[in-house]
């Protein structure tokens, strides 16, 4: 495939955000060059050279568009013609009320769709510094694994001192190695199909022994230059959570609520859940068990979990640096770098956290760039929508002094007004009302954008 001409837009990074941005640009009828450094230059976390590879969990989280902000973002992206949601829906695996995907099928679908698009040219090369001056429009979507050379160039261009924090990934277990004399299938509160997760129960003594083993296990040592890099609170290693108190995990990934062994017996004191990770159902991800334990320690400690005594691991957990800029300080409302407006940023590097949030910002960056190249101005989506709320947060709604990566949540949305009777909505009514408002306002924004494009 080839792309060229004065209106060409360059996208650097073939992850979820970059892939989505390139797709949106091509759907607007403009040529786009997608630069991906793999396999020419590998990263510490990627396993393949596929576009939009998922390097951590295989979950896009809740798909409930009525009561969950992430699910609402899913639905908005579907209505905006998202490539990432198309591939996610096409390669979904059972996950209760969540949207989880077969990671290999998902990546292959995105790669094939972009490779088949005539307006997209995929170049397998590293962009080692800031895009050259003759790239009049470029989107940097290099994500959490931005190359050192590009990171250094961004620091120099922005005057910032730090772009990174640590992110951790969870182990994946072969299903056939799970002991189903102990474990059972059930979704919390029987959501989804009611049996989308494997549950491994622990009584109080087993839980306390697990916590003790976890805290005593050997961790990965950081290099000197990594020691001051903070963690992202939304993806803490399991052992770091345990350090905050022996009961911490009971209110996090090991909470037993909404679950009961169908074979009877006492209710579990704690539960470890595993979620299907591939379409064949042969691999399961340990939910919330991100870790920086050394590999030997992982197998030793995690095999103390009832049902996983003979667990075989397809992938052990690990830790990698994540990279983001101080977006509220550095970016304008169309994701342009204030110091160099020809450059836009998209995805996790803007300070959003999560696969879907990253792809959503890629979607907006692609649309903003395409409109600009066509001589049009695309108004940002209303902040009453999930896209608009997320965009507003990272481009000014958050404090530049305390900025940290953020998942989409209803706390970013403007408050909902009173109901038709003039009375304040009850708590259970607010999220559905905010979701309904978002989808209505999104439709109005899309219609106005289409009128502007036709003008």
PAROGU-186935 format. One record per residue (C-alpha): x, z, y. Coordinates in Angstrom, 2 decimals, decimal comma, always signed. Each point is the difference from the previous one (the first is absolute). Example, Ala and Ser with C-alpha at 12.3 -4.5 7.8 and 13.67 -1.06 7.14 Angstrom:
2
{{+12,30 +7,80 -4,50}}
{{+1,37 -0,66 +3,44}}
! end
This chain:
455
{{+0,00 +0,00 +0,00}}
{{+1,21 -0,66 +3,51}}
{{-0,88 +1,29 +3,39}}
{{+1,24 -1,07 +3,39}}
{{-0,89 -0,95 +3,51}}
{{-0,22 +1,75 +3,32}}
{{-2,79 +2,33 -1,11}}
{{+1,81 +1,38 -3,07}}
{{-0,11 +3,76 -0,41}}
{{+2,67 +1,84 -2,00}}
{{-0,85 +3,04 -2,13}}
{{+2,88 +2,14 -1,25}}
{{-0,80 +1,95 -3,16}}
{{-2,05 -1,01 -3,03}}
{{-1,72 +3,31 -0,68}}
{{-3,71 +0,67 +0,41}}
{{+0,05 -0,16 +3,81}}
{{+2,17 -3,10 +0,21}}
{{-1,96 -1,82 -2,69}}
{{-3,29 +0,82 +1,74}}
{{+1,35 -1,04 +3,41}}
{{+1,22 -3,32 -1,36}}
{{-3,35 -0,62 -1,68}}
{{-1,97 +0,69 +3,17}}
{{+2,25 -2,32 +2,04}}
{{-0,41 -2,82 -2,51}}
{{-3,78 +0,49 -0,10}}
{{+0,04 -0,43 +3,78}}
{{+1,53 -3,46 -0,56}}
{{+3,54 +0,79 +1,11}}
{{+3,30 -0,48 -1,85}}
{{+1,79 +3,17 -1,05}}
{{+3,38 +0,73 -1,55}}
{{+0,05 +3,11 -2,19}}
{{+3,53 +1,41 -0,38}}
{{+0,60 +2,26 -3,02}}
{{+3,50 +1,21 -0,82}}
{{-0,65 +0,62 -3,70}}
{{+1,54 -1,09 -2,35}}
{{+2,95 -0,86 +2,25}}
{{+0,22 +3,67 +1,02}}
{{-1,53 +2,67 -2,23}}
{{-1,48 +3,36 +1,07}}
{{+0,16 +3,43 -1,59}}
{{-3,70 -0,05 -0,97}}
{{-1,10 -3,56 -0,79}}
{{+0,00 -1,21 -3,60}}
{{-0,71 -3,72 +0,57}}
{{+0,16 -2,73 +2,62}}
{{-3,80 -0,32 +0,21}}
{{-1,75 +0,18 +3,34}}
{{-2,11 +3,09 +0,73}}
{{+1,62 +1,98 -2,82}}
{{-1,33 +3,56 -0,27}}
{{+2,99 +2,32 -0,19}}
{{-1,83 +3,33 -0,15}}
{{-3,55 +0,66 -1,23}}
{{-2,27 -2,80 -1,17}}
{{-2,96 +1,52 +1,84}}
{{-1,58 -1,26 +3,22}}
{{-1,88 +3,33 +0,00}}
{{-3,73 +0,45 +0,61}}
{{-2,23 -3,07 -0,03}}
{{-3,00 +1,91 +1,38}}
{{-0,82 -1,93 +3,18}}
{{-2,75 +2,40 +1,05}}
{{+1,69 +3,39 -0,06}}
{{+3,73 -0,65 -0,06}}
{{+2,09 -1,57 +2,78}}
{{+2,31 -1,73 -2,49}}
{{-2,97 -1,54 -1,81}}
{{-1,37 -1,10 +3,36}}
{{+3,33 -1,66 +0,77}}
{{-0,24 -1,81 -3,36}}
{{-3,43 -1,36 +0,91}}
{{+1,10 -1,08 +3,47}}
{{+2,95 -1,86 -1,49}}
{{-2,23 -1,76 -2,50}}
{{-2,22 -1,15 +2,87}}
{{+3,09 -1,23 +1,88}}
{{+1,18 -2,17 -2,90}}
{{+2,89 +2,21 -1,12}}
{{+2,32 -1,45 -2,63}}
{{+1,05 +3,50 -1,08}}
{{-3,58 +1,14 -0,68}}
{{-0,77 -3,29 -1,75}}
{{+2,93 +0,55 -2,37}}
{{-0,80 +3,71 -0,34}}
{{-3,60 -0,66 -1,02}}
{{+1,10 -2,76 -2,34}}
{{+2,46 +2,27 -1,83}}
{{-1,80 +3,36 +0,17}}
{{+0,37 +2,51 -2,83}}
{{-2,30 +2,98 -0,71}}
{{+0,56 +2,83 +2,49}}
{{-3,31 +1,78 +0,61}}
{{-1,09 -0,48 +3,59}}
{{+3,48 -1,23 +0,98}}
{{+1,39 -3,53 +0,05}}
{{+3,10 -0,16 -2,19}}
{{+1,67 -3,20 -1,13}}
{{+2,15 -1,49 -2,71}}
{{+3,17 -0,12 +2,08}}
{{+1,54 -3,04 -1,74}}
{{-3,17 -2,08 +0,09}}
{{-0,63 +0,97 +3,61}}
{{+3,47 -1,01 +1,20}}
{{-0,11 -3,25 -1,99}}
{{-3,37 -0,92 +1,53}}
{{+1,22 +0,56 +3,57}}
{{+3,22 -1,94 -0,68}}
{{-1,81 -2,94 -1,58}}
{{-2,64 -0,19 +2,74}}
{{+2,57 -0,08 +2,80}}
{{+2,27 -2,44 -1,85}}
{{-2,95 -2,36 -0,41}}
{{-0,94 +0,09 +3,70}}
{{+1,35 -3,16 +1,74}}
{{+0,47 +1,75 +3,34}}
{{+2,17 +2,74 -1,50}}
{{+3,72 -0,43 -0,64}}
{{+1,64 +2,81 -1,97}}
{{+3,71 +0,41 +0,69}}
{{+1,99 +2,28 -2,28}}
{{+2,58 +1,29 +2,47}}
{{+0,95 +3,15 +1,83}}
{{-0,58 +0,19 +3,74}}
{{+2,98 +2,22 +0,70}}
{{-0,72 +0,77 +3,66}}
{{-2,72 -0,57 +2,55}}
{{-1,62 -3,44 -0,31}}
{{+1,95 -2,71 +1,87}}
{{-1,07 -0,84 +3,55}}
{{-1,42 -3,39 -0,98}}
{{-2,67 +1,75 -2,11}}
{{-2,55 +0,20 +2,77}}
{{-2,43 +2,02 -2,10}}
{{+1,06 +2,30 -2,82}}
{{-1,56 +2,89 -1,91}}
{{+2,26 +2,67 -1,49}}
{{-1,74 +1,36 -3,11}}
{{+3,03 +1,29 -1,87}}
{{-1,66 +3,24 -0,98}}
{{+1,51 +3,16 -1,43}}
{{+3,02 -1,82 -1,45}}
{{+1,22 -1,81 +3,10}}
{{+3,58 -1,15 -0,52}}
{{+2,75 +2,07 +1,67}}
{{+1,05 -2,91 +2,22}}
{{-3,50 -0,57 +1,34}}
{{-0,59 +3,75 +0,41}}
{{+3,15 +0,22 +2,10}}
{{-1,13 -2,96 +2,12}}
{{-3,42 +1,59 +0,57}}
{{+1,63 +3,27 +1,03}}
{{+2,22 -1,83 +2,45}}
{{-2,91 -1,98 +1,46}}
{{-2,28 +3,01 +0,39}}
{{+2,50 +2,67 +0,95}}
{{-1,35 +2,26 -2,74}}
{{+2,17 +2,34 -2,07}}
{{-1,91 +0,15 -3,31}}
{{-2,32 -2,27 -1,96}}
{{-0,15 +1,64 -3,42}}
{{-1,56 +2,70 -2,16}}
{{-0,14 +0,52 -3,77}}
{{-2,77 -1,22 -2,29}}
{{-0,28 +0,74 -3,73}}
{{-1,51 -1,85 -2,99}}
{{-1,69 +1,39 -3,12}}
{{+0,83 -0,58 -3,69}}
{{-1,95 -2,41 -2,22}}
{{-0,82 +0,98 -3,61}}
{{-0,72 -2,15 -3,05}}
{{-3,60 +0,80 -0,99}}
{{+0,79 -0,11 -3,72}}
{{+2,36 +2,96 +0,44}}
{{-2,74 +2,29 +1,41}}
{{-1,41 +2,59 -2,44}}
{{-3,79 -0,44 +0,10}}
{{-0,49 +3,03 -2,23}}
{{+0,66 +1,83 +3,28}}
{{-0,66 -2,50 +2,81}}
{{-3,34 -1,68 +0,70}}
{{-1,47 -2,74 +2,18}}
{{-2,14 +1,02 +2,98}}
{{-0,29 -0,76 +3,72}}
{{-0,33 +2,95 +2,35}}
{{-3,75 +0,67 +0,41}}
{{-0,52 -2,97 -2,39}}
{{+0,41 -2,53 +2,82}}
{{+0,51 -3,70 -0,69}}
{{-0,39 -0,65 -3,71}}
{{+0,34 +3,72 -0,57}}
{{+3,08 -0,37 -2,21}}
{{+2,63 -1,73 +2,07}}
{{+2,71 +2,69 -0,14}}
{{+1,93 +1,71 -2,77}}
{{-0,11 +3,77 +0,50}}
{{+2,64 +2,40 -1,32}}
{{-1,20 +3,65 +0,29}}
{{+2,14 +3,08 +0,63}}
{{-1,06 +3,62 -0,32}}
{{+1,40 +2,60 +2,41}}
{{+3,06 +0,81 -2,13}}
{{+0,82 -3,69 -0,50}}
{{-0,42 -0,69 +3,70}}
{{+2,28 +2,87 +0,99}}
{{+2,61 -1,15 -2,52}}
{{-0,21 -3,55 +1,34}}
{{+0,49 +1,18 +3,59}}
{{+3,01 +2,09 -1,04}}
{{+1,57 -2,95 -1,83}}
{{-0,72 -2,31 +2,91}}
{{+1,69 +2,29 +2,51}}
{{+3,01 +0,54 -2,27}}
{{+0,57 -3,70 -0,73}}
{{+2,88 -2,01 +1,45}}
{{-0,80 -2,24 +2,97}}
{{+1,53 -3,22 +1,24}}
{{+2,75 +0,70 +2,49}}
{{-0,24 -1,75 +3,34}}
{{+2,94 -1,70 +1,66}}
{{+1,38 +1,66 +3,11}}
{{-1,62 -2,57 +2,29}}
{{-3,39 +0,59 -1,65}}
{{-0,20 +3,79 +0,28}}
{{-1,81 +0,15 +3,35}}
{{-2,64 -2,58 -0,97}}
{{-3,43 +1,71 -0,19}}
{{-2,68 -0,49 -2,65}}
{{-3,36 -1,62 +0,72}}
{{-2,60 +2,75 -0,50}}
{{-2,43 -2,34 -1,79}}
{{+2,39 -0,78 -2,86}}
{{+1,97 +3,17 -0,67}}
{{+1,94 +0,35 -3,25}}
{{-1,80 +2,24 -2,48}}
{{+2,87 +2,51 +0,00}}
{{-0,01 +0,23 +3,81}}
{{-3,71 +0,83 -0,11}}
{{+0,70 +2,68 -2,63}}
{{+2,65 +1,55 +2,26}}
{{-2,73 +0,75 +2,54}}
{{-1,65 +2,48 -2,36}}
{{-0,93 +0,32 -3,69}}
{{-3,67 -0,81 +0,66}}
{{+0,60 -3,05 +2,21}}
{{-0,42 -2,58 -2,78}}
{{-3,35 +1,54 -1,01}}
{{-1,35 -1,24 +3,34}}
{{+1,75 -3,35 -0,29}}
{{+0,61 -2,40 -2,91}}
{{-0,54 +2,66 -2,70}}
{{-3,36 +1,32 +1,23}}
{{-2,40 +0,40 -2,96}}
{{-3,28 -0,37 +1,90}}
{{-2,55 -2,54 -1,22}}
{{+1,50 -0,10 -3,49}}
{{-0,90 +1,61 -3,32}}
{{+1,26 -0,72 -3,49}}
{{-2,98 -1,63 -1,77}}
{{+1,14 +1,66 -3,24}}
{{-0,81 +3,41 +1,44}}
{{+2,21 +3,02 +0,44}}
{{+1,12 +1,82 +3,12}}
{{+0,18 -1,87 +3,28}}
{{+3,59 -1,06 +0,78}}
{{+1,96 +1,94 +2,58}}
{{+1,72 -3,23 +1,10}}
{{-0,10 -3,69 -0,95}}
{{+2,49 -2,86 +0,15}}
{{-1,77 -3,35 +0,40}}
{{+1,32 -3,41 -1,00}}
{{-1,49 -3,21 +1,41}}
{{+0,07 -3,45 -1,66}}
{{+2,87 -2,05 +1,42}}
{{-0,40 -3,44 -1,61}}
{{-2,83 -2,26 -1,15}}
{{+0,84 +0,46 -3,68}}
{{-0,51 +3,74 +0,34}}
{{+3,34 +0,72 -1,68}}
{{+1,65 +1,73 +2,99}}
{{-1,23 +3,03 +1,95}}
{{+1,29 +1,40 +3,31}}
{{+0,38 +3,78 +0,45}}
{{-2,26 +0,55 +3,01}}
{{+1,68 +1,85 +2,86}}
{{+3,19 +0,59 -1,98}}
{{+2,45 -1,59 +2,39}}
{{+3,38 +1,55 -0,67}}
{{+3,68 +0,11 +0,85}}
{{+0,99 +1,82 -3,20}}
{{+2,86 -1,52 -1,93}}
{{-1,13 -2,20 -2,88}}
{{+1,01 +2,46 -2,73}}
{{-1,79 +2,82 +1,77}}
{{-3,15 -2,11 +0,36}}
{{-0,31 -0,68 -3,73}}
{{+0,74 +3,63 -0,84}}
{{-2,43 +1,54 +2,50}}
{{-2,86 -2,49 -0,29}}
{{+0,03 +0,23 -3,80}}
{{-0,98 +3,67 +0,36}}
{{-3,42 -1,21 +1,21}}
{{-2,57 +0,32 -2,82}}
{{-0,75 -3,47 -1,36}}
{{+3,29 -1,43 +1,27}}
{{+2,35 +1,78 -2,41}}
{{+0,99 -3,36 -1,52}}
{{-0,48 -2,09 +3,13}}
{{+1,97 -3,21 +0,28}}
{{+0,65 -1,12 +3,57}}
{{-0,15 -3,64 +1,06}}
{{+1,37 +1,07 +3,39}}
{{+1,25 +3,32 +1,22}}
{{-0,59 +1,25 +3,51}}
{{+2,38 -0,58 +2,86}}
{{+0,48 +0,28 +3,71}}
{{+0,79 -2,51 +2,72}}
{{+0,32 -0,12 +3,74}}
{{-2,98 -1,16 +2,01}}
{{+0,45 -1,61 +3,41}}
{{-2,25 +0,05 +3,06}}
{{+0,24 -0,39 +3,76}}
{{-1,49 +2,18 +2,72}}
{{-2,89 -2,45 +0,42}}
{{-1,94 +1,82 +2,77}}
{{+3,10 -0,19 +2,16}}
{{+1,29 -3,44 -0,95}}
{{-3,01 -2,25 -0,76}}
{{-2,81 -1,38 +2,15}}
{{-3,62 -0,32 -1,09}}
{{+0,70 -3,31 -1,79}}
{{+2,91 +1,44 -2,01}}
{{+2,61 -1,69 +2,19}}
{{+3,29 +1,70 +0,73}}
{{-0,22 +0,85 +3,69}}
{{+3,70 -0,72 +0,51}}
{{-0,24 -3,41 -1,74}}
{{-3,61 -1,27 -0,18}}
{{+0,89 -2,96 -2,23}}
{{+0,41 +2,57 -2,78}}
{{-2,89 +1,75 -1,71}}
{{+0,14 +2,74 -2,59}}
{{-2,35 +0,43 -2,95}}
{{-0,48 +2,24 -3,02}}
{{+1,63 +3,33 -0,78}}
{{+2,77 -0,55 +2,52}}
{{-2,64 +0,53 +2,73}}
{{-0,68 +3,53 -1,24}}
{{-3,07 -0,52 -2,14}}
{{+0,14 +1,48 -3,49}}
{{-1,50 -1,57 -3,09}}
{{-0,27 -3,41 -1,59}}
{{-3,33 -0,88 +1,56}}
{{+0,84 +1,29 +3,45}}
{{+3,19 -2,08 -0,08}}
{{-1,85 -3,13 -1,06}}
{{-2,67 +0,57 +2,66}}
{{+2,60 +0,15 +2,77}}
{{+1,55 -3,16 -1,48}}
{{-3,41 -1,64 +0,19}}
{{-0,32 +0,89 +3,69}}
{{+3,57 -1,02 +0,83}}
{{-0,59 -3,39 -1,60}}
{{-3,23 -0,53 +1,91}}
{{+1,52 +1,12 +3,31}}
{{+2,99 -2,30 -0,47}}
{{-2,15 -2,97 -1,00}}
{{-2,29 +0,41 +2,99}}
{{+2,96 +0,24 +2,36}}
{{+1,60 -3,17 -1,38}}
{{-3,30 -1,79 +0,57}}
{{-0,06 +1,14 +3,64}}
{{-2,82 +2,47 -0,64}}
{{-0,31 +3,74 +0,52}}
{{-1,45 +1,94 -2,90}}
{{-1,53 +3,30 +1,06}}
{{+0,88 +2,91 -2,30}}
{{-2,78 +1,04 -2,38}}
{{-2,13 +2,87 +1,34}}
{{+1,41 +3,46 -0,67}}
{{-3,29 +0,77 -1,74}}
{{+1,21 -2,20 -2,89}}
{{+2,62 +1,09 -2,54}}
{{+2,35 -2,77 +1,15}}
{{-0,49 +0,87 +3,65}}
{{+0,37 +3,75 -0,52}}
{{+3,26 -0,47 -1,91}}
{{+1,34 -2,46 +2,57}}
{{-0,95 +2,23 +2,93}}
{{+1,71 +2,97 -1,63}}
{{+3,37 -1,66 -0,52}}
{{+0,03 -1,83 +3,35}}
{{-0,80 +2,91 +2,26}}
{{-2,49 +2,40 -1,53}}
{{+2,73 +2,05 -1,65}}
{{+2,55 +2,01 +1,92}}
{{+3,37 -1,74 +0,18}}
{{+1,71 +3,40 +0,03}}
{{-1,40 +1,10 -3,36}}
{{-0,81 -3,35 -1,66}}
{{+0,00 -0,06 -3,82}}
{{-1,48 -2,49 -2,47}}
{{-3,78 +0,24 -0,37}}
{{-2,56 -1,10 -2,56}}
{{-3,34 -1,29 +1,28}}
{{-2,57 +2,79 +0,27}}
{{-3,23 +0,68 +1,87}}
{{+1,87 +2,33 +2,33}}
{{+1,42 -3,11 +1,70}}
{{-3,49 -1,34 +0,82}}
{{-2,01 +0,80 +3,14}}
{{-2,68 +2,64 -0,74}}
{{-3,38 -1,28 -1,09}}
{{-2,91 +0,51 +2,37}}
{{-3,35 +1,64 -0,74}}
{{-2,48 -1,44 -2,46}}
{{-3,17 -1,97 +0,88}}
{{-1,80 +3,28 +0,65}}
{{+2,61 +0,98 +2,58}}
{{+1,30 +2,86 -2,14}}
{{+3,60 +0,47 -1,10}}
{{+0,55 -1,43 -3,47}}
{{+0,56 +2,39 -2,87}}
{{+3,51 +0,09 -1,45}}
{{-0,96 -1,96 -3,13}}
{{-1,55 -2,72 +2,18}}
{{+2,93 -0,60 +2,32}}
{{+2,35 -2,00 -2,22}}
{{-2,69 -2,44 -1,20}}
{{-1,10 -0,43 +3,63}}
{{+3,58 -0,65 +1,12}}
{{+0,46 -2,54 -2,81}}
{{-3,24 -1,81 +0,91}}
{{+1,06 -0,08 +3,65}}
{{+3,42 -1,35 -0,97}}
{{-1,32 -2,90 -2,04}}
{{-2,53 -0,93 +2,68}}
{{+2,67 +0,09 +2,71}}
{{+2,40 -1,98 -2,21}}
{{-2,60 -2,74 -0,40}}
{{-0,46 -0,15 +3,79}}
{{+3,78 -0,19 +0,50}}
{{+0,37 -2,79 -2,56}}
{{-2,79 -1,99 +1,64}}
{{+1,55 +0,43 +3,47}}
{{+3,44 -0,98 -1,37}}
{{-1,41 -3,17 -1,55}}
{{-1,70 -0,93 +3,28}}
{{+3,30 +0,50 +1,80}}
{{+1,84 -2,16 -2,51}}
{{-2,55 -2,78 +0,45}}
{{+0,08 +0,13 +3,79}}
! end
